[in-house]
Amino acid sequence: MTLDLQAVGRSAGPDTVSWTSFDALLYALGVGAGQDDSAQELEFTTENTEGVPQQVLPTYAIVLAQRAPGLKVDIGDVDRTKVVHAGQGLIMHRPLPVEGKASLTNTVTGIYDKGSGALVRTSAEAVDLETGEKIFTTEGAIFIRGAGGFGGPQDPAAGWSVPEGEPDQVVSAATRSDQALLYRLSGDRNPLHSDPAFAARGGFTAPILHGLCTFGVSARVVLRAIGVAADQLASIDGRFSKPVLPGERLTVSVWSDGKTHLFRTTNSSGETVLDRGVLTTR
């Protein structure tokens, strides 16, 4: 396994991706919208409710970046079984329309030495295909086990600590036993999330929930807890710390300070599954 340390600055794309109202509805259901109460969150789950225009959950933008096949950047001969999705960020330059087309370009922004492995950061930028306006930027991080120790730079990412005092909001959200099967229909068909035999080879007792599903659930829950509309989300960032099994109930704790909201998501056992969460609003 050889990680190409010269890949920093290397880009892939542009590539085009499109989406429809149906795609946005399917994604919303995939991250649990309306699950606790089908009469709630109708702006995400329906397109024909009187007085409730359809909106798109902003984290769907990350799925769109994944769906563009031409955005894979060559970072060397990397063993994909050693790769873990370490973190995810999203910056919304303007609200995501219910349907549209975008042109995306993906760039490696940094490769950092973590000792036991390497952290590779990438950034994908999407612009509206018709107007050329910037829509969103996704910022991903993968950890490659066994690829560290090359004497490279340390990750400059800002630190995060649990604020003092009790959370301002603590909200619980269910996941279904078939949540991963529903979420995968938005594009991520990795058998780790659906095939018991494949999951067992990876050391799991059962298929696990997509990390980005947990990310989407958390974003949706935080927005609802703080009473902010989806189109007011400016950015969100978080680090994955533990897999979630479909059917577990998630609890999101939120500490708010003006337009900045720190959050942490835990599973049914109280273990942290999404850490260092930061959501900002306009």
Protein Blocks (a to p, Z undefined) as FASTA:
>chain_A
ZZdfklgopaedjddddddfklmmmmmmmnopaklomkgoklmmpckbghiacdddfklm
mmmmmmmmklcccebjcdfklpccfbdcdddfbdcdfbdcdddddddfbdcdehjaccdd
dddddddfklopafbdcddddddehighnopacdfbdcddddedjdfbdcdddddfklmm
mmmmnopacfklmpmklmmmnopabdcddfklmmmmmmmmmmmmnopafklpfbdcdddf
bdcdehiacddddddehjaccdddddfkopafbghiacddZZ
